[in-house]
Amino acid sequence: MTVEPAEVDDRYGPSALATPANAVTIIRLLVSPALLVMILREPSSWAAVVMWFVLAVTDGIDGALARRFGTTRSGAFLDPLADKVLVLGALFALVAAGRFAWLPVALIALREVAISVYRTHLGRSGLAVPARTLAKVKTVVQEVAVFLALLPLTVDHPALADIALWLAVALTLVSGAQYLLDGRGAATTLGHRAQRTAG
Ligand SMILES: O=P(O)(O)OC[C@H](O)CO
């Protein structure tokens, strides 16, 4: 038996596109290029830290809105995509700025692209692959690695951000392998409320 949280308001059906959660996701996507320009101009600054913090925190907001108003196939696709654009954009900008090595960033990028292709492939059959808990944790660790690299206070201790980045690499690869090992079992039709929610 599925127990629904009492406060859930299933206002949006599984195929809805114009939802509050998607609005937050799209705003995050539109704002992200400004951050990348900022990092390229000055890799470590308080302005970039504040902007990154806001973009990372709003990751939780679109997930919460999705759980409140109803999870959708578009949200299950768009939310992880926005995270990838944001995190990969910031990581590549930090490589370009000489702050991160290319190898860990390339490993993360390979997994993120592979899972996006996998999601798109299943999406063509009307299936969604909502983010799993471990994948959400890996996104947070990726965001922490970027945060530590941007933070002026840790500029003299680059090992901190590097350790966080390698931890993110491990979580990224393991969580990616989980999706692939589960195969279509990781997907849901979202015909009814998804058991795993986007966010
Ligand atoms: O690893 P993914 O592709 O499921 O993405 C996870 C999301 O970034 C969590 O918000």
The ligand as a Tripos MOL2 file, in Angstrom:
@<TRIPOS>MOLECULE
LIG
   10     9     1     0     0
SMALL
NO_CHARGES

@<TRIPOS>ATOM
      1 O1         22.5560   11.6500  -10.8720 O.co2     1 LIG1
      2 P1         21.3030   12.1100  -11.4750 P.3       1 LIG1
      3 O2         21.4190   12.3010  -12.9430 O.co2     1 LIG1
      4 O3         20.1090   11.2860  -11.1020 O.co2     1 LIG1
      5 O4         21.0200   13.5890  -10.8930 O.3       1 LIG1
      6 C1         20.7170   13.7550   -9.5350 C.3       1 LIG1
      7 C2         20.2330   15.1570   -9.3360 C.3       1 LIG1
      8 O5         21.2370   16.0550   -9.6550 O.3       1 LIG1
      9 C3         19.7340   15.3900   -7.9230 C.3       1 LIG1
     10 O6         19.1350   16.6640   -7.8090 O.3       1 LIG1
@<TRIPOS>BOND
     1     1     2 2
     2     2     3 1
     3     2     4 1
     4     2     5 1
     5     5     6 1
     6     6     7 1
     7     7     8 1
     8     7     9 1
     9     9    10 1
@<TRIPOS>SUBSTRUCTURE
     1 LIG1         1 GROUP 0 **** ****
